[in-house]
């Protein structure tokens, strides 16, 4: 059973930066598509960023040009660099791993990001 553990969340002021990490275990990390989702109170979970096994990336329009997703297959870790943070970025951020060939789908426990002055 794969495990995903997020870290790096916290409280920051608007305009500041934060980097989230998601460490995977018990999996062949490199073959998975990795996603970051977020969910604010009272809203649906939304896809923020994706990085494929081939390192192709995709972003939600709301974070494009501010967030960067990356992966280090040797460390089995995916990152989300978040710059120019806004109060509307406040949410619980979740790491997700998907292997489309088998339908495998794993989630981390989430890490809180709060952007407030």
C-alpha positions as a Markdown table, in Angstrom:
| # | Residue | x | y | z |
|---|---|---|---|---|
| 1 | Unk | 0.0 | 0.0 | 0.0 |
| 2 | Unk | 1.5 | 3.3 | -1.1 |
| 3 | Unk | 1.8 | 6.1 | 1.4 |
| 4 | Unk | 2.0 | 9.8 | 0.6 |
| 5 | Unk | 3.1 | 12.3 | 3.3 |
| 6 | Unk | 2.8 | 16.0 | 2.7 |
| 7 | Unk | 4.8 | 18.7 | 4.5 |
| 8 | Unk | 5.6 | 22.4 | 4.2 |
| 9 | Unk | 2.2 | 24.0 | 4.9 |
| 10 | Unk | 1.8 | 26.9 | 7.2 |
| 11 | Unk | 0.7 | 30.5 | 7.7 |
| 12 | Unk | 2.2 | 33.2 | 5.4 |
| 13 | Unk | 1.3 | 36.7 | 4.4 |
| 14 | Unk | 0.0 | 37.7 | 1.0 |
| 15 | Unk | 2.8 | 37.9 | -1.6 |
| 16 | Unk | 5.0 | 35.5 | 0.2 |
| 17 | Unk | 6.2 | 32.0 | -1.0 |
| 18 | Unk | 5.8 | 28.5 | 0.3 |
| 19 | Unk | 7.0 | 25.1 | -0.9 |
| 20 | Unk | 5.1 | 22.0 | -0.3 |
| 21 | Unk | 6.6 | 18.5 | -0.4 |
| 22 | Unk | 5.0 | 15.1 | -0.8 |
| 23 | Unk | 7.1 | 12.1 | -0.1 |
| 24 | Unk | 6.0 | 8.7 | -1.4 |
| 25 | Unk | 6.9 | 5.2 | -0.1 |
| 26 | Unk | 6.2 | 1.7 | -1.1 |
| 27 | Unk | 5.7 | 2.5 | -4.7 |
| 28 | Unk | 7.5 | 2.7 | -8.0 |
| 29 | Unk | 7.2 | 6.5 | -7.8 |
| 30 | Unk | 8.6 | 7.3 | -11.3 |
| 31 | Unk | 5.7 | 5.7 | -13.2 |
| 32 | Unk | 3.0 | 7.6 | -11.4 |
| 33 | Unk | 1.3 | 10.9 | -12.5 |
| 34 | Unk | 1.5 | 13.2 | -9.5 |
| 35 | Unk | -1.1 | 15.8 | -8.7 |
| 36 | Unk | -1.6 | 18.6 | -6.2 |
| 37 | Unk | -5.2 | 19.3 | -5.2 |
| 38 | Unk | -6.6 | 21.8 | -2.8 |
| 39 | Unk | -9.9 | 22.2 | -0.9 |
| 40 | Unk | -11.1 | 25.3 | 0.9 |
| 41 | Unk | -13.9 | 25.2 | 3.5 |
| 42 | Unk | -17.3 | 24.8 | 1.8 |
| 43 | Unk | -15.8 | 24.2 | -1.7 |
| 44 | Unk | -15.1 | 21.2 | -3.9 |
| 45 | Unk | -11.6 | 19.8 | -4.1 |
| 46 | Unk | -9.9 | 21.3 | -7.1 |
| 47 | Unk | -6.9 | 20.2 | -9.2 |
| 48 | Unk | -4.1 | 22.7 | -8.9 |
| 49 | Unk | -1.2 | 21.1 | -10.7 |
| 50 | Unk | -0.1 | 17.9 | -12.5 |
| 51 | Unk | 3.2 | 16.4 | -13.5 |
| 52 | Unk | 3.3 | 13.3 | -15.6 |
| 53 | Unk | 5.9 | 10.5 | -15.5 |
| 54 | Unk | 7.5 | 12.3 | -18.4 |
| 55 | Unk | 7.6 | 15.6 | -16.5 |
| 56 | Unk | 4.9 | 17.3 | -18.5 |
| 57 | Unk | 3.2 | 19.8 | -16.3 |
| 58 | Unk | -0.2 | 21.4 | -16.3 |
| 59 | Unk | -1.8 | 24.1 | -14.0 |
| 60 | Unk | -5.1 | 25.5 | -13.0 |
| 61 | Unk | -5.6 | 28.9 | -14.5 |
| 62 | Unk | -5.8 | 30.4 | -11.0 |
| 63 | Unk | -2.3 | 29.4 | -10.2 |
| 64 | Unk | -0.6 | 29.6 | -13.6 |
| 65 | Unk | 2.6 | 31.6 | -13.5 |
| 66 | Unk | 2.7 | 31.6 | -9.7 |
| 67 | Unk | 3.0 | 27.9 | -8.8 |
| 68 | Unk | 5.5 | 25.3 | -10.1 |
| 69 | Unk | 5.2 | 21.6 | -9.7 |
| 70 | Unk | 8.3 | 19.4 | -9.9 |
| 71 | Unk | 9.4 | 15.9 | -9.0 |
| 72 | Unk | 12.6 | 14.2 | -7.9 |
| 73 | Unk | 12.2 | 10.5 | -8.7 |
| 74 | Unk | 15.4 | 9.6 | -6.8 |
| 75 | Unk | 13.9 | 11.0 | -3.6 |
| 76 | Unk | 10.3 | 9.8 | -4.5 |
| 77 | Unk | 9.1 | 13.3 | -3.8 |
| 78 | Unk | 6.9 | 15.8 | -5.6 |
| 79 | Unk | 7.1 | 19.5 | -4.8 |
| 80 | Unk | 4.8 | 22.5 | -5.2 |
| 81 | Unk | 6.5 | 25.9 | -5.2 |
| 82 | Unk | 4.0 | 28.6 | -4.5 |
| 83 | Unk | 4.9 | 32.2 | -5.1 |
| 84 | Unk | 2.9 | 35.4 | -4.8 |
| 85 | Unk | 0.4 | 33.8 | -2.5 |
| 86 | Unk | -3.0 | 35.2 | -2.2 |
| 87 | Unk | -5.7 | 34.9 | 0.5 |
| 88 | Unk | -7.7 | 32.8 | -2.0 |
| 89 | Unk | -5.0 | 30.2 | -2.0 |
| 90 | Unk | -5.9 | 29.3 | 1.5 |
| 91 | Unk | -6.9 | 25.7 | 1.6 |
| 92 | Unk | -5.8 | 22.2 | 2.6 |
| 93 | Unk | -3.4 | 20.9 | -0.1 |
| 94 | Unk | -3.5 | 17.2 | -1.0 |
| 95 | Unk | -0.9 | 15.2 | -2.8 |
| 96 | Unk | -2.3 | 12.5 | -5.2 |
| 97 | Unk | -0.7 | 9.7 | -7.2 |
| 98 | Unk | -2.4 | 8.1 | -10.1 |
| 99 | Unk | -1.3 | 5.2 | -12.3 |
| 100 | Unk | -3.8 | 5.2 | -15.2 |
| 101 | Unk | -2.8 | 1.7 | -16.5 |
| 102 | Unk | -4.1 | 0.0 | -13.3 |
| 103 | Unk | -6.5 | 2.6 | -11.9 |
| 104 | Unk | -4.4 | 3.0 | -8.8 |
| 105 | Unk | -5.1 | 6.2 | -7.0 |
| 106 | Unk | -3.6 | 7.3 | -3.7 |
| 107 | Unk | -4.0 | 10.4 | -1.5 |
| 108 | Unk | -2.0 | 12.0 | 1.2 |
| 109 | Unk | -3.5 | 13.3 | 4.4 |
| 110 | Unk | -3.3 | 17.0 | 3.4 |
| 111 | Unk | -1.4 | 20.0 | 4.7 |
| 112 | Unk | -2.9 | 23.4 | 5.6 |
| 113 | Unk | -1.9 | 26.5 | 3.8 |
| 114 | Unk | -3.2 | 29.8 | 5.2 |
| 115 | Unk | -2.5 | 33.1 | 3.5 |
| 116 | Unk | -3.5 | 36.0 | 5.7 |
| 117 | Unk | -2.2 | 39.4 | 6.8 |
